[in-house]
Amino acid sequence: MPSKFTYDLLRLFRDSYRDTDNLTSNGSPVHRLIEQHSIDYWLWADLIALDSQRLLKSVIRVQQQEEADIFYVPFFTTISYFLLEKQECKALYREALKWVTDQPAWQRSEGRDHVIPVHHPWSFKSVRRSVKKAIWLLPDMDSTGNWYKPGQVYLEKDVILPYVPNVDLCDHKCVLETQSKRSILLFFRGRLKRNAGGKIRSKLVEELKSAKDIVIEEGSTGAQGKAAAQDGMRKSFFCLSPAGDTPSSARLFDAIVSGCIPVIISDELELPFEGILDYREIALFVSASDAVQPGWLLKYLRGINAKRIREIQSNLVKYSRHFLYSSPAQPLGPEDLTWRMIAGKLVNIKLQIRRSQRLVKESRSICTCECRVGNTTRML
């Protein structure tokens, strides 16, 4: 694609990075949110790397369209959404849409074999209807319908990717060193009130606020907020991971890489790479109805023995590699698992393309208003 969709946006991000006084409506620094949703950058970085530097074997970049199974659209939708003025952003979205849909590859498949990163809930939103047959890279399916419209996203077509963690990795050595410091049973730091499915948070706060060895606190942003969250997670055995405005939350992946056992309270949550990874090895799943019952959650957590806690913590260390984006991308890292998940969709994609190509355009007989049966009413 032309550089305005890739390199120019990267330069804009780099040149404005130090000017992080700009905050979103919820008080989060813009650049932190860009990094949190920067999967478009990491996948693109893997694909453009020199063959001699690439470690992944699950995907190969080809130079001729005819050789490709899948087409990745390298447009930085997250950077453009956050750093461009609203109308400028929409204009760039329209340009990107026209460039992509004018390509012969798109016209052959109507975009079914194209991959588009729309990881931030508002990214590329104004033109999504025109690319709804493509594979979307998402943070979740959003059953609330606030961010992704029903019928536009579904598991058979799309791929869910993890947020980029906002805290540093706590590796095997770190977990051992922090074990004696983990005195907090359950930790949560973040916004205590959210919309839609995230309303569970205020109910949990009310239930847990006066409990012993529980830390529930409103989160601040920036470097201080990151340090406080990281410190709290490394002092805790369990980390609360309730739904946000959508079923998912970046906090889940912060907990995983911190060696803090996630307690997931989000009934509609769809997880990244779940066809490959078994999250029961690294997290606890609690229904929302159980979690808000007086005393239920604390009794459940206090009933988990030390041996089981150590087992899950050990699994967290092993699983962390699946959620750490890097350059060069690592085998079994999130980039690698993304390509593997997409590869698993190839057979169905080819089926859909071939079915759509069976008929010559306008060869079907079209029923006009004269041949339709009118509405009639009969009295029995």
C-alpha positions in Angstrom: 0.0 0.0 0.0 1.1 3.6 -0.4 3.2 5.0 2.5 0.4 7.2 3.7 -1.2 4.1 5.2 1.9 2.8 6.9 5.2 4.6 7.1 3.7 8.1 7.2 1.5 7.1 10.2 4.4 5.5 12.0 6.3 8.8 11.6 3.3 10.7 13.0 3.3 8.4 16.0 7.0 8.8 16.5 7.1 12.5 16.2 4.1 13.1 18.5 5.1 10.4 21.1 6.5 12.8 23.6 3.4 15.0 23.5 1.4 12.7 25.6 -0.6 15.3 27.5 -3.4 14.6 25.0 -5.9 12.3 26.8 -8.9 10.4 25.7 -12.4 11.0 27.2 -11.7 8.4 29.9 -8.4 10.0 30.9 -6.1 7.4 29.2 -3.0 8.8 27.4 -3.6 8.4 23.6 -0.2 6.8 23.0 -0.7 4.1 25.6 -4.0 3.1 23.9 -2.3 3.0 20.5 0.3 0.6 21.9 -2.3 -1.5 23.7 -4.1 -2.0 20.3 -0.9 -2.0 18.1 -1.4 -5.5 16.7 -1.5 -3.9 13.2 2.1 -2.8 13.7 3.4 -6.1 15.0 1.9 -8.3 12.3 3.1 -5.9 9.6 6.6 -5.8 11.1 6.8 -9.6 10.9 5.7 -9.7 7.2 8.1 -7.0 6.0 11.2 -8.4 7.8 14.0 -9.8 5.7 13.7 -13.6 5.3 17.1 -14.0 6.9 15.7 -12.3 10.1 12.3 -14.0 10.3 11.9 -16.8 12.7 8.4 -17.9 11.8 7.6 -20.6 9.4 3.9 -20.5 9.6 3.5 -17.8 7.0 5.5 -16.8 3.9 5.3 -13.5 2.1 5.0 -13.8 -1.7 5.5 -11.2 -4.4 2.8 -12.2 -6.9 -0.9 -12.0 -6.1 -1.6 -15.3 -7.8 0.7 -17.1 -5.3 -1.1 -15.8 -2.3 -3.6 -17.7 -0.1 -4.3 -14.7 2.1 -3.9 -10.9 1.6 -2.9 -8.9 4.7 -4.0 -5.2 4.5 -1.2 -3.2 6.2 -3.1 -0.2 7.3 -2.5 1.2 10.8 -6.1 1.7 11.7 -5.4 2.4 15.4 -2.8 5.2 14.9 -4.9 6.9 12.3 -8.0 6.8 14.6 -6.2 8.4 17.6 -3.8 10.8 16.0 -5.7 12.3 13.0 -8.6 14.8 13.2 -11.9 13.1 12.8 -12.7 14.2 9.2 -9.1 13.7 8.1 -9.3 10.2 9.6 -12.5 9.4 7.8 -11.0 10.6 4.5 -8.0 8.4 4.9 -10.3 5.4 5.7 -12.1 6.1 2.4 -8.9 6.3 0.5 -7.7 3.0 2.0 -11.0 1.4 1.2 -10.8 2.5 -2.4 -7.2 1.4 -2.8 -7.9 -2.1 -1.4 -11.2 -2.7 -3.2 -9.8 -1.6 -6.6 -7.2 -4.4 -6.5 -7.9 -7.5 -8.7 -7.4 -9.8 -5.6 -10.2 -8.1 -3.7 -12.6 -8.2 -6.7 -12.0 -11.9 -7.2 -13.0 -12.8 -3.7 -15.0 -9.8 -2.5 -12.4 -9.6 0.2 -13.1 -13.0 1.8 -9.4 -13.8 1.7 -8.2 -10.4 3.0 -7.2 -9.7 6.6 -8.0 -6.3 8.1 -6.8 -5.2 11.6 -9.7 -3.4 13.4 -8.5 -4.1 16.9 -9.6 -0.9 18.5 -13.4 -0.8 18.7 -13.6 2.5 16.8 -11.0 1.9 14.2 -12.1 1.8 10.5 -15.6 2.1 11.7 -17.0 4.5 9.1 -16.2 2.0 6.2 -16.7 -1.3 7.9 -19.9 -2.2 6.0 -17.9 -2.3 2.8 -15.4 -4.9 4.1 -17.7 -7.1 6.2 -16.7 -10.3 4.3 -13.0 -9.9 5.1 -11.3 -11.5 8.1 -11.2 -8.9 10.9 -8.7 -9.0 13.7 -10.5 -8.1 16.9 -10.1 -7.9 20.7 -13.4 -9.8 21.2 -16.8 -10.4 19.6 -18.6 -7.7 21.6 -22.0 -9.3 22.3 -23.3 -5.8 23.4 -23.3 -4.5 19.9 -21.8 -1.2 21.0 -18.5 -1.6 19.1 -19.0 -4.3 16.4 -22.3 -4.8 14.8 -24.1 -8.2 14.9 -23.7 -10.0 11.7 -20.4 -8.2 10.8 -18.2 -10.2 13.2 -18.3 -13.9 14.1 -15.9 -16.6 15.1 -16.1 -18.6 11.9 -14.8 -15.6 9.9 -12.7 -13.5 12.3 -9.8 -13.8 14.6 -9.5 -12.6 18.2 -6.1 -11.2 19.2 -4.7 -10.3 22.7 -4.2 -6.8 23.7 -0.5 -5.8 24.0 0.3 -6.0 27.8 0.9 -2.7 29.5 3.2 -4.2 32.2 6.6 -5.9 32.1 7.0 -9.7 32.0 7.4 -11.5 35.3 9.4 -14.6 34.2 10.1 -17.7 36.1 12.8 -16.1 38.3 10.5 -13.1 39.0 7.6 -15.4 40.0 9.9 -17.2 42.5 11.3 -14.0 43.9 7.8 -12.4 44.3 6.2 -15.5 45.8 6.9 -14.5 49.4 5.6 -11.0 48.7 2.2 -12.1 47.4 0.1 -11.2 50.4 -3.0 -9.9 48.6 -5.6 -12.5 47.8 -7.4 -10.6 45.1 -6.3 -7.4 43.2 -8.0 -5.0 40.8 -6.9 -1.7 39.6 -8.8 0.1 36.9 -12.0 2.0 36.2 -14.6 1.0 38.7 -17.5 2.0 36.5 -18.0 1.0 32.9 -20.9 0.9 30.5 -22.8 -2.0 29.0 -21.4 -5.4 30.1 -18.9 -3.6 32.4 -21.7 -2.7 34.9 -20.7 -5.9 36.7 -17.7 -3.9 38.1 -19.7 -1.6 40.3 -21.5 -4.7 41.7 -18.3 -6.4 42.5 -16.8 -3.3 44.1 -19.8 -3.2 46.4 -19.5 -6.9 47.3 -15.7 -6.8 47.9 -14.8 -3.3 49.1 -14.7 -4.2 52.8 -13.2 -7.6 52.6 -9.8 -8.4 54.2 -6.7 -8.9 52.0 -8.5 -7.6 48.9 -7.3 -4.5 47.0 -9.9 -2.8 44.7 -8.8 0.7 43.5 -9.6 3.2 40.9 -6.7 3.2 38.3 -4.8 6.2 37.1 -3.0 6.3 33.8 0.5 7.0 32.6 3.8 5.8 34.1 2.6 6.0 37.7 -0.5 4.0 36.9 1.5 1.3 35.1 4.0 1.0 38.1 1.1 0.8 40.6 -0.7 -1.9 38.6 2.5 -3.9 38.0 3.4 -3.7 41.7 -0.1 -4.7 42.8 -0.3 -7.7 40.4 3.1 -9.0 41.6 2.0 -8.9 45.2 -1.3 -10.8 44.5 -2.3 -14.4 44.1 -5.4 -13.6 42.0 -6.2 -10.7 39.7 -9.8 -9.8 39.0 -10.7 -9.6 35.3 -14.3 -8.4 34.9 -15.8 -7.3 31.6 -15.2 -3.7 30.5 -17.3 -1.8 28.0 -16.9 -4.9 25.9 -16.5 -8.5 27.2 -12.7 -8.3 27.0 -10.2 -6.3 29.0 -6.5 -5.6 28.6 -6.2 -6.3 32.3 -6.4 -10.1 31.6 -3.1 -10.1 29.6 -1.4 -7.8 32.2 -2.3 -10.4 34.8 -1.0 -13.3 32.7 2.4 -11.8 32.2 2.6 -10.8 35.8 2.2 -14.3 37.2 -1.1 -13.3 38.8 -3.9 -15.8 38.3 -6.8 -14.2 36.4 -10.3 -14.5 37.8 -12.4 -14.0 34.7 -15.9 -12.7 35.3 -17.3 -12.1 31.8 -19.9 -14.5 30.6 -19.8 -13.5 26.9 -16.0 -13.4 26.6 -14.3 -15.0 23.6 -10.6 -15.6 24.1 -7.6 -15.3 21.7 -6.4 -18.5 20.1 -8.7 -20.7 22.2 -8.6 -23.3 19.5 -4.9 -23.7 20.3 -4.6 -22.7 24.0 -6.5 -24.2 27.0 -7.2 -21.2 29.3 -8.4 -23.5 32.1 -4.6 -24.1 32.8 -4.0 -20.5 33.6 -7.2 -18.8 34.7 -10.4 -19.3 36.8 -13.8 -18.7 35.2 -16.6 -17.5 37.4 -20.1 -16.7 36.2 -21.4 -13.1 36.9 -24.3 -14.4 38.8 -22.1 -16.4 41.2 -19.6 -13.6 41.6 -22.1 -11.1 43.0 -23.6 -13.5 45.5 -22.6 -12.3 49.0 -19.5 -14.1 50.2 -19.4 -16.6 47.3 -16.3 -15.4 45.4 -14.1 -15.0 48.5 -15.1 -18.4 49.8 -14.3 -19.9 46.4 -10.8 -18.3 46.2 -9.8 -19.0 49.8 -10.7 -22.7 49.2 -8.1 -23.1 46.5 -5.1 -24.9 48.0 -1.5 -23.7 47.8 -0.5 -26.6 45.5 -3.1 -25.7 42.9 -2.0 -22.0 43.1 1.6 -22.9 42.4 0.6 -25.2 39.5 -1.4 -22.4 37.8 1.5 -19.9 38.4 3.9 -22.3 36.8 1.5 -22.5 33.8 1.3 -18.7 33.6 5.1 -18.5 33.1 4.9 -21.1 30.3 1.9 -19.4 28.6 3.2 -15.8 28.7 5.1 -16.3 25.5 1.8 -16.6 23.6 0.9 -13.0 24.6 4.2 -11.1 24.1 4.4 -9.3 20.8 8.0 -8.8 19.5 10.3 -8.1 16.6 11.4 -10.5 15.3 8.2 -12.4 16.0 8.8 -15.5 18.1 7.6 -19.1 17.4 4.4 -19.6 19.3 4.2 -15.9 20.0 0.9 -14.0 19.3 2.0 -13.2 15.7 2.7 -16.9 15.0 -0.6 -18.0 16.6 -2.5 -15.4 14.5 -1.1 -16.8 11.2 -2.0 -20.3 12.4 -5.5 -19.4 13.3 -6.0 -17.7 9.8 -4.5 -20.7 8.1 -7.2 -22.8 9.7 -9.8 -20.7 7.9 -8.4 -21.3 4.4 -10.6 -24.3 3.4 -13.8 -22.5 4.3 -12.6 -19.3 2.6 -11.9 -21.1 -0.6 -15.3 -22.8 -0.4 -17.1 -19.4 0.0 -15.1 -17.9 -2.9 -15.8 -20.8 -5.3 -19.5 -20.8 -4.4 -19.7 -17.1 -5.2 -18.0 -17.7 -8.5 -20.3 -20.5 -9.8 -22.8 -18.3 -11.5 -22.3 -15.8 -14.3 -23.2 -12.4 -13.1 -27.0 -11.6 -13.6 -27.6 -15.2 -14.8 -30.2 -15.9 -12.1 -33.8 -15.2 -13.0 -34.9 -12.2 -11.0 -38.4 -12.1 -9.7 -40.2 -8.9 -10.3 -43.1 -7.4 -8.5 -45.6 -9.0 -11.0 -44.5 -12.6 -10.1 -44.7 -12.2 -6.3 -47.7 -13.4 -4.4 -49.5 -10.5 -2.8 -50.5 -10.4 0.9 -54.0 -11.8 1.4 -56.2 -12.4 4.4 -58.6 -15.3 4.7 -61.3 -15.7 7.3 -61.6 -19.3 8.6 
